[in-house]
Amino acid sequence: MNPTVIRQRCFYHESREAACRCPICRRYFCRECVTEHDDRVLCVECLKTIVAGQAPRLSGARRLFRGVLTVAGILMAWLFFYTIGRTLLLIPSAVHDGTVWESK
């Protein structure tokens, strides 16, 4: 444990020793005043700030747009493979049989 943490007191509870330091606000806190979030130990205030700053849920129009893009992507993939299949069908059957090489 870091020696500077041992000498520090909790920001909210001055009678308690600090257990860790918040990496965002750089204040010291006891075990009851911190929580783990995304593999980091954060104080409650910094966690509220992070959660409040997260992206809001997608609106109906955005959800519809995302669905349309998904369907368009699937249709483009189908068109691509359909075109390749039709192109391969244009190859003469003599090439597949191997007789095209023997006739010359």
C-alpha positions as CSV (number, residue, x, y, z in Angstrom):
1,M,0.0,0.0,0.0
2,N,1.2,3.5,-0.8
3,P,2.6,5.3,2.3
4,T,0.9,8.5,1.4
5,V,-2.5,6.8,1.4
6,I,-1.9,5.5,5.0
7,R,-1.5,9.0,6.4
8,Q,-4.6,10.4,4.5
9,R,-8.2,10.5,5.8
10,C,-11.4,10.0,3.9
11,F,-12.7,13.2,2.2
12,Y,-16.2,12.6,3.7
13,H,-15.3,10.8,7.0
14,E,-12.4,12.5,8.7
15,S,-12.2,9.9,11.4
16,R,-11.6,7.0,8.9
17,E,-8.3,6.2,7.2
18,A,-8.3,6.5,3.4
19,A,-8.3,3.2,1.5
20,C,-7.7,4.6,-2.0
21,R,-7.5,7.7,-4.1
22,C,-10.0,8.5,-6.9
23,P,-8.1,8.7,-10.2
24,I,-10.4,11.4,-11.5
25,C,-10.7,14.0,-8.7
26,R,-7.5,12.8,-6.9
27,R,-9.2,12.9,-3.4
28,Y,-8.8,10.2,-0.8
29,F,-11.7,8.0,0.3
30,C,-12.5,5.2,2.7
31,R,-13.8,1.8,1.6
32,E,-17.4,2.8,2.0
33,C,-17.1,5.9,-0.2
34,V,-15.7,4.3,-3.3
35,T,-17.0,1.8,-5.8
36,E,-15.6,-0.2,-8.8
37,H,-16.6,0.8,-12.3
38,D,-14.9,-0.3,-15.5
39,D,-12.0,-1.9,-13.6
40,R,-11.3,1.3,-11.7
41,V,-12.1,2.4,-8.1
42,L,-14.1,5.7,-8.3
43,C,-15.7,8.0,-5.7
44,V,-19.5,8.4,-5.9
45,E,-19.4,12.0,-7.3
46,C,-17.1,11.0,-10.2
47,L,-19.2,7.9,-10.9
48,K,-22.3,10.1,-11.1
49,T,-20.6,12.4,-13.5
50,I,-19.5,9.5,-15.7
51,V,-22.9,7.9,-15.7
52,A,-24.7,11.2,-16.5
53,G,-22.3,11.8,-19.4
54,Q,-23.0,8.5,-21.1
55,A,-24.9,8.5,-24.4
56,P,-28.7,8.5,-24.1
57,R,-30.7,5.7,-25.4
58,L,-31.3,5.6,-29.2
59,S,-34.4,7.4,-30.4
60,G,-37.0,5.7,-32.6
61,A,-35.7,7.3,-35.7
62,R,-32.1,6.2,-35.0
63,R,-33.3,2.7,-34.3
64,L,-35.2,2.6,-37.6
65,F,-32.2,4.0,-39.4
66,R,-29.9,1.3,-37.9
67,G,-32.4,-1.4,-39.0
68,V,-32.6,0.0,-42.5
69,L,-28.8,0.0,-42.7
70,T,-28.7,-3.6,-41.6
71,V,-31.2,-4.7,-44.2
72,A,-29.4,-2.7,-46.9
73,G,-26.1,-4.4,-45.9
74,I,-27.7,-7.8,-46.2
75,L,-29.2,-7.0,-49.6
76,M,-25.8,-5.7,-50.9
77,A,-24.1,-8.9,-49.8
78,W,-26.8,-10.9,-51.5
79,L,-26.4,-8.9,-54.7
80,F,-22.6,-9.3,-54.6
81,F,-22.7,-13.1,-54.2
82,Y,-25.6,-13.4,-56.8
83,T,-23.5,-11.5,-59.3
84,I,-20.5,-13.7,-58.7
85,G,-22.7,-16.8,-59.1
86,R,-24.2,-15.6,-62.3
87,T,-20.7,-14.8,-63.6
88,L,-19.4,-18.3,-62.8
89,L,-22.3,-19.8,-64.6
90,L,-21.1,-18.1,-67.8
91,I,-18.0,-20.2,-67.8
92,P,-18.3,-22.9,-70.5
93,S,-18.9,-26.5,-69.2
94,A,-15.8,-27.6,-71.1
95,V,-13.6,-25.8,-68.6
96,H,-15.3,-27.6,-65.7
97,D,-14.9,-31.0,-67.5
98,G,-11.3,-30.4,-68.4
99,T,-11.9,-31.1,-72.0
100,V,-11.2,-27.6,-73.1
101,W,-7.5,-28.2,-72.5
102,E,-7.4,-31.5,-74.3
103,S,-8.9,-30.2,-77.6
104,K,-6.0,-27.9,-78.4
